[in-house]
């Protein structure tokens, strides 16, 4: 069976379920049993405790410069991460309804070759993000183990207030390794919170592509129908197909508003997280240009994962805007002018199509915190700003 929007969203929801964030699918096929709820409560409680200890370490902990900087940076990152995960849990019922609407709207218009492109784009983007994240976390573990063996420093990846820095006991080592494993496992629900809005942005993009193809097919089918049936029947069929497309467009506009309502804060936090932390990491490179191999690999992979996350959000949000802007031309050229003017305004497809074209000409733009556009231009601006800050501090370092 070729991939479609429903199967794609269902696979993402299955990943979210196994990550411990509950059932986001509209069908009750991923059961939230009592053991599962207990598992979710325990894991999220451990995440919360670890992040709380990170914040205490950043505020009150006495650590060497490297560990102190890591404590400040990761406490800020993980506060945002935890917020995104709880937002996903908070909007779970709304996401279930949104998944139902996204799966059903325009499903009869979907084309196999378009759906394969949608599936490939989503899969490649998410896997690149997952690989980059775990490469970075693995590098952090290797670098910490190297420093612990070669330099005799405590094994630290995430820096927590407890155990204390000068505690070299076996129990302290066990806790530090436990927190590292927790960090690795915490990435699963974190990435599910990241991947859910990205997937919906991509599916929304291909909904508009599918709708454009629908209006393009209307004119082609009309030209063919006039050869095998009388003109009146062909016009009635054209009118019915146009009405289907106009209804789908209205539903897509409502779905875009719902995506912004449900995922707007999550996407905004992702932009803040990626841009701010990328600046901090590049400053680290600027102020410490002579890094060993594992440390450099750790930093570069972390920067790549953050910029990839930023790109997946801003590029796909910008693609929604672009594909939505193409709809007015496709709608205008569907052959509506061949229909006769109806006395009843409610039946006059000519007026309805012109109103639809007017609505489609209004830019569909998603915004971060209702202020900053989520678009290609914003990604370029953030990348340029990040590099500018890096260049200034690099010159000062020299």
C-alpha positions as CSV (number, residue, x, y, z in Angstrom):
1,X,0.0,0.0,0.0
2,X,1.5,3.4,-1.0
3,X,2.2,5.9,1.8
4,X,-0.4,8.5,2.5
5,X,-1.0,11.3,5.1
6,X,-2.8,9.0,7.4
7,X,-0.1,6.3,7.5
8,X,2.6,9.0,8.0
9,X,0.9,10.6,10.9
10,X,0.1,7.3,12.5
11,X,3.8,6.3,12.4
12,X,4.8,9.5,14.1
13,X,2.1,9.0,16.8
14,X,3.4,5.4,17.4
15,X,6.9,6.9,18.0
16,X,5.4,9.4,20.4
17,X,3.6,6.7,22.2
18,X,6.7,4.5,22.7
19,X,8.6,7.6,23.8
20,X,6.2,7.9,26.7
21,X,4.2,10.9,25.7
22,X,0.9,9.1,25.3
23,X,-1.5,8.3,22.5
24,X,-1.8,11.2,20.1
25,X,-3.6,9.2,17.4
26,X,-7.3,9.7,17.1
27,X,-8.0,5.9,17.2
28,X,-7.6,4.1,20.5
29,X,-5.0,1.7,19.1
30,X,-2.2,2.8,21.4
31,X,-3.6,2.0,24.8
32,X,-2.6,4.1,27.8
33,X,-2.9,1.3,30.4
34,X,-2.1,1.7,34.1
35,X,1.4,0.3,33.7
36,X,2.0,2.7,30.7
37,X,0.7,5.7,32.7
38,X,3.0,4.7,35.6
39,X,5.9,4.4,33.2
40,X,5.2,7.9,31.9
41,X,4.9,9.4,35.3
42,X,8.1,7.8,36.6
43,X,10.2,8.9,33.5
44,X,8.9,12.4,33.4
45,X,9.5,12.7,37.2
46,X,13.1,11.6,36.7
47,X,13.5,14.2,33.8
48,X,12.1,16.9,36.0
49,X,14.3,16.1,39.0
50,X,17.4,16.0,36.8
51,X,16.6,19.3,35.2
52,X,15.9,20.9,38.6
53,X,19.3,19.7,39.8
54,X,20.8,21.3,36.7
55,X,19.2,24.6,37.4
56,X,20.4,24.5,41.0
57,X,24.0,23.7,39.8
58,X,23.8,26.7,37.4
59,X,22.7,29.0,40.1
60,X,24.5,27.9,43.2
61,X,27.0,25.2,42.2
62,X,30.8,25.7,42.6
63,X,32.4,24.0,39.6
64,X,35.4,24.6,37.4
65,X,34.8,26.9,34.4
66,X,34.1,24.1,31.9
67,X,31.5,22.4,34.0
68,X,29.9,25.7,35.1
69,X,29.5,26.8,31.5
70,X,27.9,23.5,30.7
71,X,25.6,23.7,33.7
72,X,24.3,27.2,32.6
73,X,23.9,26.2,29.0
74,X,22.2,22.8,29.6
75,X,19.9,24.1,32.3
76,X,18.6,26.7,29.8
77,X,18.3,24.1,27.0
78,X,16.6,21.5,29.2
79,X,14.1,24.0,30.7
80,X,12.9,24.7,27.1
81,X,13.0,20.9,26.3
82,X,10.8,20.1,29.4
83,X,8.4,22.9,28.6
84,X,8.0,21.5,25.0
85,X,7.3,18.0,26.3
86,X,4.7,19.2,28.8
87,X,3.1,21.3,26.1
88,X,2.8,18.2,24.0
89,X,1.1,16.4,26.8
90,X,-1.2,19.4,27.5
91,X,-2.4,19.6,23.9
92,X,-2.7,15.8,23.5
93,X,-6.5,15.8,22.9
94,X,-6.3,18.7,20.5
95,X,-3.5,16.9,18.6
96,X,-5.7,13.8,18.3
97,X,-8.5,15.8,16.7
98,X,-5.9,17.6,14.5
99,X,-4.5,14.3,13.3
100,X,-8.0,13.1,12.4
101,X,-8.7,16.3,10.4
102,X,-5.3,16.2,8.7
103,X,-5.8,12.5,7.8
104,X,-9.3,13.0,6.3
105,X,-9.2,16.4,4.6
106,X,-8.5,16.0,0.9
107,X,-7.7,12.3,1.3
108,X,-9.6,11.4,-1.9
109,X,-7.4,13.9,-3.9
110,X,-4.1,12.4,-2.8
111,X,-1.8,11.1,-5.5
112,X,0.7,8.3,-4.9
113,X,3.8,10.1,-6.3
114,X,3.1,13.2,-4.2
115,X,2.6,11.1,-1.1
116,X,5.8,9.3,-1.6
117,X,7.6,12.7,-1.8
118,X,5.9,13.7,1.4
119,X,6.9,10.5,3.2
120,X,10.5,10.7,1.9
121,X,10.9,14.4,3.0
122,X,9.6,13.7,6.5
123,X,11.6,10.5,7.0
124,X,14.9,12.0,5.8
125,X,14.5,15.2,7.8
126,X,13.6,13.4,11.1
127,X,16.3,10.8,10.7
128,X,19.0,13.4,10.0
129,X,17.9,15.2,13.1
130,X,17.9,12.1,15.3
131,X,21.3,11.0,14.1
132,X,22.8,14.4,14.6
133,X,21.4,14.6,18.2
134,X,22.7,11.2,19.2
135,X,26.1,11.8,17.6
136,X,26.4,14.9,19.7
137,X,25.3,13.1,22.9
138,X,27.6,10.2,22.2
139,X,30.5,12.7,21.7
140,X,29.7,14.2,25.1
141,X,29.9,10.8,26.7
142,X,33.2,9.9,25.0
143,X,34.8,13.3,25.9
144,X,33.7,13.1,29.5
145,X,35.1,9.5,29.8
146,X,38.4,10.6,28.2
147,X,38.8,13.5,30.6
148,X,37.9,11.3,33.5
149,X,40.6,8.7,32.5
150,X,43.3,11.0,31.2
151,X,42.9,14.1,33.5
152,X,41.3,12.4,36.5
153,X,38.3,14.7,36.5
154,X,34.9,13.5,37.6
155,X,32.7,12.0,34.8
156,X,30.3,14.8,33.8
157,X,27.9,15.1,30.9
158,X,24.9,16.9,32.3
159,X,26.1,18.9,35.3
160,X,23.9,18.5,38.4
161,X,24.2,20.0,41.8
162,X,24.2,16.5,43.4
163,X,26.6,14.7,43.6
164,X,29.1,17.4,44.5
165,X,32.0,18.0,42.2
166,X,34.7,16.8,44.7
167,X,32.7,13.6,45.4
168,X,34.7,10.8,43.8
169,X,32.9,7.9,45.4
170,X,31.4,4.9,43.5
171,X,27.9,6.1,44.4
172,X,28.6,9.5,42.9
173,X,29.9,7.9,39.7
174,X,26.8,5.7,39.5
175,X,24.6,8.7,39.8
176,X,26.5,10.6,37.1
177,X,26.3,7.7,34.7
178,X,22.6,7.3,35.5
179,X,22.0,11.0,34.7
180,X,23.8,10.5,31.4
181,X,21.6,7.5,30.5
182,X,18.6,9.6,31.6
183,X,19.7,12.4,29.2
184,X,20.0,9.9,26.4
185,X,16.5,8.5,27.1
186,X,15.0,12.0,27.6
187,X,15.8,12.8,24.0
188,X,13.1,10.4,22.8
189,X,10.1,12.4,24.1
190,X,12.0,15.6,23.4
191,X,12.4,14.7,19.8
192,X,8.8,13.6,19.6
193,X,7.8,17.1,20.7
194,X,10.1,18.5,18.0
195,X,9.0,16.1,15.2
196,X,5.3,16.4,15.7
197,X,4.9,20.0,14.5
198,X,7.6,19.5,11.8
199,X,5.5,16.5,10.4
200,X,2.3,18.6,10.5
201,X,4.0,21.5,8.6
202,X,5.2,19.1,5.9
203,X,1.8,17.4,5.6
204,X,0.1,20.9,5.4
205,X,2.5,21.8,2.6
206,X,1.6,18.7,0.6
207,X,-2.1,19.3,1.3
208,X,-1.8,22.6,-0.6
209,X,0.2,20.9,-3.4
210,X,-2.5,18.3,-3.7
211,X,-5.2,21.0,-3.8
212,X,-3.3,22.8,-6.6
213,X,-3.1,19.6,-8.6
214,X,-6.9,19.1,-8.0
215,X,-7.7,22.5,-9.6
216,X,-5.3,21.8,-12.4
217,X,-7.1,18.4,-13.1
218,X,-10.5,20.1,-13.2
219,X,-9.7,22.0,-16.4
220,X,-8.0,19.0,-18.0
221,X,-11.0,16.8,-17.2
222,X,-13.4,19.4,-18.4
223,X,-11.7,19.5,-21.8
224,X,-12.0,15.7,-22.0
225,X,-15.6,15.6,-20.8
226,X,-16.8,18.0,-23.5
227,X,-15.7,15.4,-26.1
228,X,-17.8,12.6,-24.6
229,X,-20.8,14.3,-23.0
230,X,-22.9,17.4,-23.6
231,X,-21.6,20.7,-22.4
232,X,-24.2,21.2,-19.6
233,X,-23.2,17.9,-17.9
234,X,-19.5,18.8,-18.2
235,X,-20.2,22.2,-16.6
236,X,-22.2,20.6,-13.8
237,X,-19.2,18.3,-13.1
238,X,-16.8,21.2,-13.2
239,X,-19.0,23.1,-10.7
240,X,-19.1,20.1,-8.4
241,X,-15.3,19.7,-8.5
242,X,-14.7,23.4,-7.9
243,X,-16.9,23.3,-4.9
244,X,-15.0,20.3,-3.5
245,X,-11.7,22.2,-3.9
246,X,-13.1,25.4,-2.3
247,X,-14.4,23.4,0.7
248,X,-11.0,21.8,1.1
249,X,-9.3,25.2,1.0
250,X,-11.6,26.5,3.7
251,X,-10.8,23.5,5.9
252,X,-7.0,23.9,5.2
253,X,-7.2,27.5,6.4
254,X,-8.9,26.3,9.6
255,X,-6.3,23.6,10.0
256,X,-3.5,26.1,9.6
257,X,-5.0,28.2,12.4
258,X,-5.2,25.0,14.6
259,X,-1.6,24.0,13.9
260,X,-0.5,27.5,15.0
261,X,-2.7,27.3,18.1
262,X,-1.5,23.8,19.1
263,X,2.2,24.0,18.1
264,X,2.8,27.7,17.9
265,X,4.6,28.0,21.3
266,X,6.5,24.7,20.7
267,X,7.8,26.0,17.3
268,X,8.6,29.4,18.9
269,X,10.6,27.8,21.7
270,X,12.4,25.7,19.1
271,X,13.5,28.8,17.3
272,X,14.7,30.4,20.5
273,X,16.5,27.3,21.6
274,X,18.3,26.7,18.3
275,X,19.4,30.3,17.8
276,X,20.4,31.1,21.3
277,X,22.3,27.9,22.0
278,X,24.0,27.9,18.6
279,X,25.4,31.4,19.5
280,X,26.7,30.0,22.9
281,X,28.3,27.0,21.2
282,X,30.0,29.1,18.5
283,X,31.2,31.6,21.2
284,X,32.8,28.6,22.8
285,X,34.6,27.8,19.6
286,X,35.6,31.4,19.2
287,X,37.0,31.7,22.7
288,X,38.7,28.3,22.6
289,X,39.9,27.8,19.1
290,X,42.3,25.0,19.9
291,X,40.0,22.1,20.8
292,X,40.9,18.4,20.8
293,X,39.2,16.1,18.3
294,X,36.4,14.7,20.5
295,X,35.7,18.2,22.0
296,X,35.5,19.8,18.5
297,X,33.3,16.9,17.2
298,X,31.0,17.3,20.2
299,X,30.6,21.0,19.6
300,X,30.2,20.9,15.8
301,X,27.6,18.0,15.9
302,X,25.6,19.9,18.6
303,X,25.6,23.1,16.4
304,X,24.6,21.0,13.4
305,X,21.7,19.4,15.3
306,X,20.5,22.8,16.5
307,X,20.7,24.4,13.0
308,X,19.0,21.3,11.5
309,X,16.1,21.7,13.9
310,X,15.9,25.4,13.2
311,X,15.9,24.6,9.4
312,X,13.3,21.9,9.6
313,X,10.9,24.4,11.4
314,X,11.6,27.5,9.4
315,X,12.0,25.9,6.0
316,X,8.8,23.9,6.2
317,X,6.8,26.8,7.6
318,X,8.1,28.9,4.7
319,X,7.2,26.1,2.3
320,X,3.6,26.2,3.6
321,X,3.5,29.9,2.9
322,X,5.0,29.4,-0.6
323,X,2.7,26.5,-1.7
324,X,-0.4,28.3,-0.3
325,X,0.5,31.3,-2.5
326,X,0.4,29.2,-5.6
327,X,-3.2,28.2,-5.0
328,X,-4.9,31.3,-6.3
329,X,-3.4,30.9,-9.8
330,X,-4.4,27.2,-9.9
331,X,-7.9,28.1,-8.8
332,X,-8.2,30.9,-11.3
333,X,-7.2,28.7,-14.2
334,X,-9.6,25.8,-13.4
335,X,-12.1,26.8,-16.1
336,X,-14.7,28.6,-13.9
337,X,-15.2,31.2,-16.6
338,X,-16.8,28.6,-18.8
339,X,-19.7,28.2,-16.4
340,X,-22.8,30.2,-17.0
341,X,-23.8,33.0,-14.7
342,X,-26.5,31.8,-12.3
343,X,-29.3,33.9,-11.0
344,X,-29.0,32.3,-7.6
345,X,-25.9,33.7,-6.0
346,X,-25.5,30.6,-3.8
347,X,-25.2,28.4,-6.8
348,X,-23.0,30.7,-8.9
349,X,-19.6,29.0,-9.0
350,X,-18.1,32.0,-10.8
351,X,-18.6,34.2,-7.7
352,X,-17.5,31.5,-5.3
353,X,-14.2,30.9,-7.2
354,X,-13.4,34.6,-7.3
355,X,-14.0,34.8,-3.6
356,X,-11.8,31.8,-3.1
357,X,-9.0,33.3,-5.3
358,X,-9.2,36.5,-3.1
359,X,-8.8,34.4,0.0
360,X,-5.9,32.4,-1.4
361,X,-4.1,35.6,-2.3
362,X,-3.8,36.5,1.4
363,X,-0.4,35.2,2.6
364,X,-0.6,32.3,5.0
365,X,2.2,33.1,7.4
366,X,3.0,31.3,10.7
367,X,4.6,33.4,13.4
368,X,6.8,32.8,16.4
369,X,5.1,34.3,19.5
370,X,2.8,36.1,17.1
371,X,5.7,38.5,16.1
372,X,8.5,36.8,14.0
373,X,7.6,35.1,10.7
374,X,8.5,31.5,10.4
375,X,10.0,31.6,7.0
376,X,13.1,31.1,4.8
377,X,14.1,34.7,5.3
378,X,14.0,34.3,9.1
379,X,16.3,31.3,8.9
380,X,18.8,33.3,6.8
381,X,18.6,36.2,9.3
382,X,19.2,34.0,12.3
383,X,22.1,32.2,10.6
384,X,23.7,35.5,9.6
385,X,23.2,37.0,13.1
386,X,24.8,33.9,14.7
387,X,27.8,33.9,12.3
388,X,28.2,37.7,12.9
389,X,28.4,37.2,16.7
390,X,30.8,34.3,16.2
391,X,33.1,36.4,13.9
392,X,33.2,39.4,16.3
393,X,34.3,37.3,19.3
394,X,36.7,35.3,17.1
395,X,38.4,38.5,16.1
396,X,38.6,39.7,19.7
397,X,40.0,36.3,20.7
398,X,42.8,36.7,18.2
